[in-house]
């Protein structure tokens, strides 16, 4: 099982997903909603938390899919 949660974020004009602490995934999205959907789907499959960041990096949503979130501030 993957150790890191899935994070949706904005970078270089596109929306991306990454496995926290590991790699940025290859997919790129023009619309935030598409990136969030893909990130959510992956988090559900991996049974990890999905973290969504706003355009400038602030966390705006956290959803757990199968485990209690780790005790991490923010």
Buried (B, 14 or more C-beta within 10 A) or exposed (E): EBEBBBBBBBEEEEBBBBBBEEEEBEBBBEEBEBBBEBBBBBBBEBEBBBBBBEEEEEEEEBBBBEEEEEEEEE
